[in-house]
Amino acid sequence: MSEVKPPRDPVRAMEAFADARVILARHGLHAKKSYGQNFLVSEKAFRAIVDATVRTDEDWIVEIGAGLGTLTARIAERVTAGKVIALEFDPDMVKVLRDELSGVDNVEIEQIDALRYDLKMAAKWRGEQISVCGNLPYHIAAPLLFKIIDAREAITHAVVMIQKEMADRIVAPPGGKEYGAIGVMLRTYADITTVAKVGAGSFVPPPKIDSTVIKLIPLAQPRAPIADPKHYSAVVHAAFGQRRKTLRNALRAVFAQDGVDAALSSTKIDGGRRGETLDIAEFAALAALIPPVS
């Protein structure tokens, strides 16, 4: 593969790419609360996302929630021998994308709900793995992250912006209040690192919360042996389902008492602990021994 081009000079980049406010005014549009739209205007944040996303100029990248095309254009410029598949659900934004990016031949625009887009099919279309990026709408960020994980065999990596609070939960270590089921589930299947912190003032209009850009790199194998992913998920969620309860009682609320007690005894995991103190290997060990609910 060809080496990716070095980042362009930031001053020249700001001159070349239209600001979100300019594009909105040009098309007589505004952000829609119903779509959770907040448009990024920080060149520093754009640069962090593009640098973390693009590896070579031959990359194929699926962008979730392309919006006004401000990130799309920056990525397209870096993957000159590749492709950007820009997903956008809002018909007004799709019109903007088709107008603003009409002369960019390595961008494919798909009007679709990202939750319904087939990432595995995109990889088949290319003939090898793809990458994913995007500013995820806060109200559907969790299912989109799990969609990426479900398609992990087709994905080299994903770079996404999410609510800071969610990012903190995802990267939190065991033992704290922020550690929970979403972090356990995602990190079972991927390495996850923080790329950048993005303040509310980096958007138009500014949201009431800050954001964080994270990078997910799927693992070749889960971090611990898992025979039944659905059952493993059920065990993890049960352990966190009632945080005030001990691990034993939280699991007994979902699974048969005898099965829970036997699994705790066999794994030598203290049932008096709280679910938030267990690591991924311990969750996997319990899931392997607790009988599924019939």
Helices and strands as residue ranges (DSSP letters): H 10-16, H 20-27, G 33-35, E 39-40, H 43-53, E 60-64, H 70-78, E 83-88, H 91-100, E 107-111, G 114-116, H 119-126, E 130-135, G 138-140, H 141-150, G 152-154, E 155-163, H 164-171, H 181-189, E 190-198, G 200-202, E 203-204, E 211-218, H 229-241, H 247-252, H 257-267, G 275-277, H 280-289
